[in-house]
C-alpha cells in the first residue's frame, strides 16, 4: 500500500476528530462511527478549526476535501477502508473489544492503527484473528497540525505493516517515527508524564501557580524544544566541546535530590480544586474553542518560521512542511483543465477561508493578492512554466503590481461561497506583448477587485502584463 483512498475513524473525540480532519484535508474520504449523540457537531467544530488552520498554514493547492460520512455501525464504517484508526477511550477491555470487531469486519489487507496513549500493542492485539496488521499510531493534539505519529508494533505485528504505515503517513503531511521496542507510553508520553508529575508536585507544594509554571515553559525552554528538541539543545549548551562536555559538567546533578519523579502526588479533591480554580483564572473567560484557535494560530506561526529556517531549506517540522507543500504543488499545482481558447480561462476555484478575513469579516488585502498570484501561477503552468521548470532554475518574477478594491468579499456571508478566477490573453494594441485579463467572480458576476501586474521572464527578458479582475 502506498497511499490511503478511504479511511475509517472509530471514535470522533479530540484525537479521533483530529484524525478525521487530517484525512479529509488530504483529500481522503472518511467514514466515522461514534455512538455519541453529538459526534457530528463535535467533529464539525474540529474540522472548522482545521480548515482555518490550513488556510493560514499553506498557500499550496490542497486536494478537494474528502467526503465525510457518519455510519450507524462500526461494520459499515470500516467497510472498504484502507486505514482504520481506533480512537476510543483509554480502557484496555474496551479497546480489545472494538479492535476485534474492526478485525472481523475490515478488508483483509486494511491497516489498523490505535491512537492509544500508552497501552502496549501486544496487549491490544491479543484477541485479534489477524494481529499482524495492528499497530499503535499515536499522534499529538491537534492531529491536523502536529505532524508526528509514533508507530509501535506488537509482538505479532508484521514488518510489512510497519513499513506500509510509515509510507502512508507521508502523503498526508505526517512524520512517522518507528519506536524500536514497545514500552508503556512509548517515548513522547513518558517524557510528558515525567514533566507532568513534577508540575503537579510544584503546585501541590505551593511553589508556584499553574500560570507561573506555564510561563516558565512557554517563555523559555518550550521555545527551544519546538525547534531543536532536547539533546540538540543540550549539545549547544555544551559549547564548542559539545555533548560530552555537557554530560561531564551537568551529569553529576542527576544524583542531587531535586526531583520527585519517584513519588506519586495524591490528586485528592483539595488539589484538584486548587488546580481547577487556578486554571479557570488563567483562562480569563476564554472558551476551549477560543483557546484552540489561539493555539492553532501560534502553531502555524512556529511551523512557518521553521519552514524558512536553515537558509530557506527548512528545519525540523518546517522542513517536513516544505516537503509536503512541494508534493501538493507537484500534484494539484500541475493539473490544468482543458480550455477553450475563445473563452476566458477558468483556472482557480477557491472560497474565502476564515483565516482570510479581518476583524470586520472582510477579506484582507494580502489575500486578494494571494488569489491573483495563484491564478497567475495557474496560467504559467498552462503554458508549461510548472514546478519542474522552476526547479531547473528558470522562472518569471513580478516587478510591479496595482490593486483596486471595488467591493467586499466576506466569509460570514456564506462560508462555502465559491470564487472563480478567469483570464483572457490577447496582444496589446500598441505592442507585441501579450496582455492578460483575469476575472474573479461569484455566480451573479459582480466585480469586486482588479489587479494589474507586469511580469518578466528571467531568461530572455520576455515581458507580459496581467490585468486581473475579481468578480462575485
Backbone torsions as a table, in degrees:
resi	resn	phi	psi	omega
1	UNK	NA	129.0	179.9
2	UNK	-113.4	-3.4	179.8
3	UNK	-169.1	170.8	-177.8
4	UNK	-112.3	124.5	175.2
5	UNK	-96.2	-41.8	177.6
6	UNK	-133.6	135.3	176.7
7	UNK	-118.1	153.2	173.0
8	UNK	-123.8	135.1	179.1
9	UNK	-120.3	119.6	178.7
10	UNK	-102.1	102.0	-173.1
11	UNK	108.6	125.9	-176.0
12	UNK	-126.1	38.5	177.5
13	UNK	-81.2	-147.1	-177.6
14	UNK	-59.1	-51.0	-178.1
15	UNK	-78.1	-45.9	178.5
16	UNK	-59.1	-42.3	177.9
17	UNK	-63.3	-36.1	177.0
18	UNK	-65.2	-41.2	175.5
19	UNK	-62.2	-43.0	179.9
20	UNK	-58.3	-46.8	-179.7
21	UNK	-63.7	-42.7	179.9
22	UNK	-59.6	-46.2	179.5
23	UNK	-64.8	-48.4	-176.2
24	UNK	-58.9	-45.4	-176.9
25	UNK	-73.1	-11.4	172.2
26	UNK	-91.3	6.4	177.7
27	UNK	84.6	16.4	-175.9
28	UNK	-99.9	131.5	174.7
29	UNK	-68.5	139.7	-176.4
30	UNK	-130.3	128.4	171.6
31	UNK	-106.0	134.8	-173.0
32	UNK	-122.2	138.9	167.5
33	UNK	-127.4	120.9	176.5
34	UNK	-152.8	116.7	-176.2
35	UNK	-72.7	-5.8	179.9
36	UNK	-60.0	133.6	-175.7
37	UNK	-64.0	-22.6	-179.5
38	UNK	-111.8	24.3	-177.8
39	UNK	-57.9	-42.2	-178.1
40	UNK	-62.0	-42.8	179.4
41	UNK	-65.7	-45.4	-177.9
42	UNK	-61.6	-47.3	179.3
43	UNK	-63.8	-40.0	179.0
44	UNK	-59.6	-39.1	179.0
45	UNK	-68.7	-37.5	177.0
46	UNK	-64.7	-43.4	179.5
47	UNK	-62.9	-39.9	178.3
48	UNK	-61.1	-43.6	176.7
49	UNK	-61.8	-41.7	-177.8
50	UNK	-65.2	-41.8	-179.8
51	UNK	-64.2	-39.1	177.4
52	UNK	-65.7	-41.5	-179.7
53	UNK	-63.6	-42.2	179.9
54	UNK	-67.4	-32.3	176.6
55	UNK	-62.6	-30.1	176.2
56	UNK	-86.8	-30.0	-170.6
57	UNK	-72.5	-42.3	-171.5
58	UNK	-146.2	148.3	172.7
59	UNK	-101.9	2.7	178.7
60	UNK	-68.8	151.3	-177.0
61	UNK	-73.1	108.2	177.1
62	UNK	-73.2	150.5	176.3
63	UNK	-68.3	161.7	174.3
64	UNK	-54.7	137.0	-176.8
65	UNK	-60.0	139.0	178.4
66	UNK	-63.7	165.5	-179.5
67	UNK	-89.8	130.3	-178.6
68	UNK	-104.3	128.1	176.0
69	UNK	-133.5	140.5	174.6
70	UNK	-103.2	122.2	-177.1
71	UNK	-99.5	158.7	-177.5
72	UNK	-85.4	-12.7	-179.7
73	UNK	-143.3	157.0	176.2
74	UNK	-61.3	-40.9	-177.3
75	UNK	-61.1	-41.9	178.3
76	UNK	-66.0	-37.0	-177.0
77	UNK	-66.4	-43.0	-173.4
78	UNK	-83.5	-10.8	-177.3
79	UNK	-59.5	121.9	176.7
80	UNK	78.2	3.4	-176.8
81	UNK	-78.9	142.9	175.7
82	UNK	-83.2	-38.9	-177.5
83	UNK	-129.8	127.1	178.9
84	UNK	-118.0	122.7	-177.4
85	UNK	-111.3	117.2	177.5
86	UNK	-90.7	126.3	-179.0
87	UNK	-139.0	47.6	179.2
88	UNK	-87.9	168.8	-177.6
89	UNK	-53.6	153.7	-170.9
90	UNK	-78.3	68.9	174.4
91	UNK	-128.6	125.0	-173.6
92	UNK	-58.8	-44.2	-178.1
93	UNK	-63.5	-41.1	179.9
94	UNK	-66.1	-47.2	-178.8
95	UNK	-62.3	-41.0	178.4
96	UNK	-59.9	-44.4	-178.6
97	UNK	-64.8	-46.0	-178.9
98	UNK	-64.6	-43.6	-179.5
99	UNK	-65.1	-34.5	176.8
100	UNK	-66.6	-38.1	177.1
101	UNK	-66.9	-40.6	177.0
102	UNK	-62.2	-46.0	-178.6
103	UNK	-57.4	-39.7	-177.5
104	UNK	-73.6	-29.9	-173.5
105	UNK	-100.4	-17.4	-173.2
106	UNK	-77.2	160.0	173.7
107	UNK	-60.7	145.5	-174.4
108	UNK	-56.7	-32.0	-176.9
109	UNK	-101.3	10.9	-179.1
110	UNK	-71.3	142.1	173.6
111	UNK	-84.6	140.6	-180.0
112	UNK	-124.1	113.4	179.2
113	UNK	-109.4	146.4	175.9
114	UNK	-114.7	136.4	179.1
115	UNK	-86.2	11.2	-176.9
116	UNK	-48.8	142.6	-179.7
117	UNK	-86.1	-13.3	-176.5
118	UNK	-166.4	-7.6	-178.8
119	UNK	-73.4	143.9	-178.5
120	UNK	-71.4	134.7	178.2
121	UNK	-61.9	-31.5	177.4
122	UNK	-62.0	-35.8	176.8
123	UNK	-71.7	-36.1	-178.7
124	UNK	-68.7	-35.3	-174.2
125	UNK	-89.9	7.6	-173.2
126	UNK	-55.0	-44.0	-173.5
127	UNK	-98.5	7.9	-176.2
128	UNK	-84.1	144.3	176.6
129	UNK	-79.7	-24.6	178.0
130	UNK	-125.9	67.2	-175.1
131	UNK	-67.9	-16.6	-175.9
132	UNK	-66.0	-16.8	-177.5
133	UNK	-102.9	5.6	178.4
134	UNK	-94.4	135.6	176.8
135	UNK	-149.6	158.6	171.8
136	UNK	-83.3	130.0	172.2
137	UNK	-123.3	84.2	-172.8
138	UNK	-91.5	111.3	-179.8
139	UNK	-96.7	-175.3	177.4
140	UNK	-128.4	143.6	-175.2
141	UNK	-84.0	130.1	3.2
142	UNK	-84.5	130.0	-174.9
143	UNK	-60.6	-32.0	-177.2
144	UNK	-74.1	-12.0	178.3
145	UNK	-116.2	-43.9	-179.2
146	UNK	-79.2	122.4	-168.3
147	UNK	-85.2	-12.4	-171.2
148	UNK	-78.4	140.1	172.5
149	UNK	-133.4	123.2	174.2
150	UNK	-82.8	119.4	179.5
151	UNK	-102.0	118.3	-175.8
152	UNK	-130.8	124.2	177.4
153	UNK	-96.1	155.1	175.5
154	UNK	-95.3	-172.9	-177.9
155	UNK	-60.5	-31.4	-176.2
156	UNK	-109.3	11.3	176.3
157	UNK	-77.3	133.6	-177.9
158	UNK	-80.5	154.2	176.5
159	UNK	-62.6	-37.2	-180.0
160	UNK	-63.0	-36.0	178.3
161	UNK	-63.6	-45.7	179.3
162	UNK	-61.3	-44.8	-179.0
163	UNK	-63.9	-42.1	179.8
164	UNK	-65.1	-41.0	179.1
165	UNK	-62.3	-43.2	179.8
166	UNK	-62.6	-40.8	-179.5
167	UNK	-67.2	-38.8	-176.0
168	UNK	-69.0	-22.3	-178.0
169	UNK	-76.0	-27.5	-174.9
170	UNK	-60.9	-49.5	-177.5
171	UNK	-65.2	-17.1	178.4
172	UNK	-100.0	14.8	173.4
173	UNK	79.0	21.2	-178.5
174	UNK	-111.2	159.0	179.8
175	UNK	-116.1	111.7	175.2
176	UNK	-85.5	133.8	172.7
177	UNK	-119.0	124.5	-177.8
178	UNK	-85.6	118.6	176.8
179	UNK	-84.8	119.3	-168.4
180	UNK	-63.7	-36.3	-178.9
181	UNK	-127.2	137.6	178.1
182	UNK	-72.7	137.9	-178.8
183	UNK	-154.0	146.0	-179.6
184	UNK	-56.8	132.7	177.6
185	UNK	70.8	0.3	172.3
186	UNK	60.3	-132.4	-178.2
187	UNK	-106.7	-55.8	-174.3
188	UNK	-59.9	-48.3	-177.1
189	UNK	-71.0	-25.3	174.1
190	UNK	-66.3	-40.8	177.2
191	UNK	-67.0	-44.4	-179.0
192	UNK	-66.1	-36.1	179.5
193	UNK	-65.1	-38.4	178.5
194	UNK	-63.5	-44.2	178.9
195	UNK	-66.4	-41.1	-179.5
196	UNK	-61.8	-42.2	-179.7
197	UNK	-62.3	-45.5	178.1
198	UNK	-63.1	-40.9	-179.1
199	UNK	-62.0	-42.6	179.9
200	UNK	-63.0	-39.2	177.5
201	UNK	-65.3	-39.1	179.9
202	UNK	-63.2	-36.9	176.3
203	UNK	-73.5	-42.9	-179.9
204	UNK	-57.2	-41.3	-177.0
205	UNK	-88.1	9.1	179.0
206	UNK	58.8	31.2	176.0
207	UNK	-71.4	-36.8	179.8
208	UNK	-159.0	172.8	175.1
209	UNK	-94.1	170.9	179.3
210	UNK	-64.3	-34.5	179.7
211	UNK	-68.7	-42.2	177.9
212	UNK	-61.9	-42.8	-179.9
213	UNK	-62.7	-44.2	177.8
214	UNK	-63.2	-37.7	177.6
215	UNK	-62.1	-40.2	178.9
216	UNK	-59.1	-37.4	-179.3
217	UNK	-76.3	-52.2	-169.0
218	UNK	-77.1	-18.8	177.1
219	UNK	-97.8	4.5	-176.2
220	UNK	-141.6	-105.3	-170.1
221	UNK	-69.5	-18.4	174.9
222	UNK	-61.7	-38.3	176.9
223	UNK	-66.4	-38.3	179.3
224	UNK	-67.2	-42.6	-177.1
225	UNK	-62.3	-34.9	-176.9
226	UNK	-61.8	-25.4	-175.3
227	UNK	-116.5	-15.9	-180.0
228	UNK	-138.6	-0.5	179.2
229	UNK	70.2	-156.2	-173.5
230	UNK	-95.0	-57.1	-172.5
231	UNK	-69.2	-37.6	178.5
232	UNK	-69.3	-32.8	174.6
233	UNK	-63.3	-43.6	-179.6
234	UNK	-72.0	-26.6	174.5
235	UNK	-61.2	-43.5	177.1
236	UNK	-63.5	-39.2	-179.7
237	UNK	-62.6	-23.1	177.8
238	UNK	-77.6	-2.9	179.2
239	UNK	71.5	-157.9	-176.8
240	UNK	-63.2	-23.4	179.2
241	UNK	-78.2	-13.1	172.3
242	UNK	75.5	-152.8	-171.7
243	UNK	-64.5	-38.7	-177.9
244	UNK	-61.3	-40.8	178.7
245	UNK	-66.8	-40.1	179.4
246	UNK	-60.8	-45.4	-179.1
247	UNK	-64.8	-39.5	179.5
248	UNK	-66.8	-34.6	-177.0
249	UNK	-80.4	-42.8	-172.8
250	UNK	-107.1	-10.6	178.8
251	UNK	-55.0	-45.3	179.9
252	UNK	-58.1	-22.8	-179.7
253	UNK	-63.3	-22.9	-178.6
254	UNK	-63.7	-20.9	179.7
255	UNK	-86.4	-8.3	-179.8
256	UNK	-75.9	150.3	-175.9
257	UNK	-82.4	60.5	-177.8
258	UNK	-91.4	-26.7	-165.7
259	UNK	-107.3	158.3	172.4
260	UNK	-118.9	30.0	-175.6
261	UNK	-61.2	-27.9	-179.2
262	UNK	-87.5	-5.2	179.9
263	UNK	-103.2	141.7	179.5
264	UNK	-103.1	120.9	180.0
265	UNK	-70.5	143.2	179.1
266	UNK	-85.9	106.3	179.3
267	UNK	-81.8	69.1	179.5
268	UNK	-80.4	176.6	-176.3
269	UNK	-59.5	-36.2	-177.9
270	UNK	-65.7	-44.6	-179.8
271	UNK	-68.6	-39.8	177.8
272	UNK	-61.1	-42.5	179.3
273	UNK	-66.9	-39.2	178.3
274	UNK	-61.4	-49.4	-179.1
275	UNK	-65.6	-42.2	179.8
276	UNK	-61.3	-43.0	-179.7
277	UNK	-65.4	-45.7	179.9
278	UNK	-65.5	-36.8	178.5
279	UNK	-66.7	-39.4	176.8
280	UNK	-61.3	-42.9	179.5
281	UNK	-64.8	-39.4	-179.7
282	UNK	-65.1	-37.9	-178.0
283	UNK	-67.7	-24.4	176.1
284	UNK	52.0	40.3	174.9
285	UNK	88.2	-6.2	179.4
286	UNK	-70.8	133.8	178.5
287	UNK	-75.3	167.4	177.0
288	UNK	-60.7	-43.9	179.3
289	UNK	-62.6	-38.2	177.6
290	UNK	-65.1	-43.0	177.4
291	UNK	-62.8	-37.8	177.5
292	UNK	-62.7	-41.1	-179.7
293	UNK	-66.4	-41.3	177.1
294	UNK	-62.4	-45.5	177.5
295	UNK	-56.0	-46.7	-177.2
296	UNK	-64.1	-42.4	178.4
297	UNK	-60.6	-42.3	179.3
298	UNK	-65.3	-42.7	179.9
299	UNK	-64.0	-40.0	177.2
300	UNK	-60.6	-44.2	178.9
301	UNK	-60.3	-42.0	179.0
302	UNK	-64.7	-45.8	-179.9
303	UNK	-62.3	-40.1	178.7
304	UNK	-65.2	-40.5	177.8
305	UNK	-63.8	-41.7	179.5
306	UNK	-68.1	-31.1	177.8
307	UNK	-65.0	-31.6	-180.0
308	UNK	-87.1	-5.7	-176.0
309	UNK	-74.3	173.9	178.5
310	UNK	55.4	50.0	178.6
311	UNK	57.2	38.2	175.9
312	UNK	85.6	-3.7	179.1
313	UNK	-80.2	-16.8	-175.5
314	UNK	91.0	155.2	-177.6
315	UNK	-144.3	132.9	176.3
316	UNK	58.3	-129.2	-179.7
317	UNK	-63.4	-25.4	177.0
318	UNK	-69.8	-35.0	176.1
319	UNK	-66.3	-38.8	176.6
320	UNK	-62.9	-42.7	177.6
321	UNK	-61.4	-40.9	179.5
322	UNK	-62.1	-43.4	178.3
323	UNK	-65.0	-40.2	178.7
324	UNK	-61.9	-44.1	179.4
325	UNK	-65.6	-37.9	177.9
326	UNK	-60.3	-41.2	178.1
327	UNK	-66.9	-38.2	178.1
328	UNK	-63.5	-43.1	178.9
329	UNK	-65.4	-39.4	-179.8
330	UNK	-65.9	-31.8	-178.8
331	UNK	-88.3	-71.1	-177.4
332	UNK	-73.5	-33.1	-176.4
333	UNK	-72.9	-16.3	-178.3
334	UNK	-96.2	-4.1	-176.4
335	UNK	-86.3	132.3	178.2
336	UNK	-135.6	124.8	-179.6
337	UNK	-72.9	153.8	176.3
338	UNK	-60.0	137.6	-172.9
339	UNK	-122.8	146.2	172.7
340	UNK	-92.0	113.2	-175.2
341	UNK	-65.8	-14.1	179.0
342	UNK	-86.8	-8.6	-178.4
343	UNK	-117.9	159.7	173.6
344	UNK	-57.1	142.2	-177.5
345	UNK	-83.2	123.5	175.7
346	UNK	-90.0	105.7	-169.1
347	UNK	-112.5	-31.5	-175.5
348	UNK	-136.0	132.5	170.7
349	UNK	-120.9	130.2	-179.4
350	UNK	-150.2	-179.0	174.9
351	UNK	-140.5	161.9	179.6
352	UNK	-75.4	108.7	179.5
353	UNK	-74.8	151.5	174.2
354	UNK	-56.7	-26.6	-179.7
355	UNK	-77.1	-7.9	-176.2
356	UNK	-94.8	-3.4	-171.8
357	UNK	-106.1	155.4	178.4
358	UNK	-94.7	-166.3	-175.7
359	UNK	-66.7	-17.3	177.7
360	UNK	-94.1	1.5	-177.1
361	UNK	82.6	8.8	-178.7
362	UNK	-95.2	149.4	175.5
363	UNK	-66.2	131.1	-174.3
364	UNK	-77.5	160.1	-174.4
365	UNK	-59.0	-44.6	-174.7
366	UNK	-70.0	-20.7	176.4
367	UNK	-75.2	-32.5	171.9
368	UNK	-58.5	-46.5	-179.6
369	UNK	-63.6	-36.2	178.3
370	UNK	-62.1	-44.5	-179.3
371	UNK	-65.4	-40.9	175.9
372	UNK	-59.9	-43.7	-179.6
373	UNK	-64.8	-40.4	178.0
374	UNK	-60.4	-38.9	-179.5
375	UNK	-71.4	-37.7	174.9
376	UNK	-60.2	-42.9	177.6
377	UNK	-61.3	-39.8	180.0
378	UNK	-63.5	-38.8	177.7
379	UNK	-65.9	-42.7	179.2
380	UNK	-61.1	-40.1	177.6
381	UNK	-64.1	-34.3	-180.0
382	UNK	-61.9	-32.8	-178.0
383	UNK	-101.0	14.5	172.4
384	UNK	100.3	0.3	179.5
385	UNK	-91.4	77.8	-174.2
386	UNK	-103.9	-169.2	-176.8
387	UNK	-61.4	-41.0	179.9
388	UNK	-63.0	-37.3	178.8
389	UNK	-63.2	-43.4	-179.9
390	UNK	-67.6	-42.1	-179.6
391	UNK	-65.1	-20.9	176.5
392	UNK	-78.3	-2.4	174.6
393	UNK	101.2	9.2	-179.1
394	UNK	-120.0	149.4	-177.5
395	UNK	-169.4	175.2	167.2
396	UNK	-103.1	156.9	171.2
397	UNK	-142.0	152.8	-176.5
398	UNK	-92.6	133.0	179.0
399	UNK	-111.5	-12.7	-178.5
400	UNK	-158.0	136.9	179.9
401	UNK	-140.7	134.6	174.5
402	UNK	-128.9	133.6	180.0
403	UNK	-125.3	136.2	171.8
404	UNK	-116.5	130.5	178.5
405	UNK	-100.1	112.0	-173.9
406	UNK	-107.8	-11.7	-178.9
407	UNK	-161.8	-169.3	-176.5
408	UNK	-117.0	141.1	169.2
409	UNK	-117.6	114.1	-174.7
410	UNK	-115.3	144.7	175.3
411	UNK	-76.4	-41.2	-169.6
412	UNK	-75.0	-12.6	176.7
413	UNK	-64.1	-46.8	176.3
414	UNK	-160.3	105.5	-174.7
415	UNK	-57.9	-24.4	-177.4
416	UNK	-104.8	14.9	-177.6
417	UNK	-64.8	127.2	-179.1
418	UNK	-86.9	142.4	174.1
419	UNK	-121.7	130.2	179.9
420	UNK	-109.2	145.2	173.6
421	UNK	-114.3	132.9	-179.8
422	UNK	-130.1	149.9	-178.2
423	UNK	-132.6	151.3	171.2
424	UNK	-134.5	135.1	-176.7
425	UNK	-118.1	131.8	176.5
426	UNK	-152.9	160.6	176.9
427	UNK	-69.4	142.6	174.6
428	UNK	-71.5	154.8	-174.3
429	UNK	-66.4	-34.1	-172.7
430	UNK	-112.2	18.2	-177.1
431	UNK	-156.5	160.0	177.1
432	UNK	-85.1	-1.1	-177.7
433	UNK	-77.4	138.0	175.9
434	UNK	-73.3	143.2	177.3
435	UNK	-113.7	135.9	-175.4
436	UNK	-113.3	129.0	175.5
437	UNK	-110.3	132.9	179.3
438	UNK	-124.8	138.8	176.9
439	UNK	-120.9	141.0	171.1
440	UNK	-124.9	129.0	-169.9
441	UNK	-147.2	161.5	166.1
442	UNK	-97.8	174.8	-177.7
443	UNK	-55.0	-35.0	-179.2
444	UNK	-88.9	9.7	165.1
445	UNK	60.7	43.7	175.9
446	UNK	-94.1	128.0	-176.8
447	UNK	-73.4	132.2	-179.1
448	UNK	-122.4	-6.2	178.3
449	UNK	-176.1	157.4	176.9
450	UNK	-134.2	151.1	175.5
451	UNK	-142.9	136.8	176.4
452	UNK	-118.8	126.8	-176.8
453	UNK	-132.1	147.9	173.8
454	UNK	-118.3	122.8	-179.3
455	UNK	-118.5	148.6	175.9
456	UNK	-121.6	146.3	173.6
457	UNK	-91.3	131.0	-169.5
458	UNK	-75.2	-19.8	-173.8
459	UNK	-82.4	-51.0	-176.9
460	UNK	-123.1	18.2	175.8
461	UNK	61.9	25.7	175.2
462	UNK	-62.7	137.0	-173.2
463	UNK	-119.9	139.1	170.3
464	UNK	-143.5	158.2	-178.2
465	UNK	-115.8	146.5	178.0
466	UNK	-125.6	126.2	168.6
467	UNK	-111.0	119.3	-173.8
468	UNK	-114.1	126.0	-178.3
469	UNK	-118.9	123.2	178.6
470	UNK	-95.6	131.9	178.5
471	UNK	-129.1	154.3	175.7
472	UNK	-137.1	NA	NA
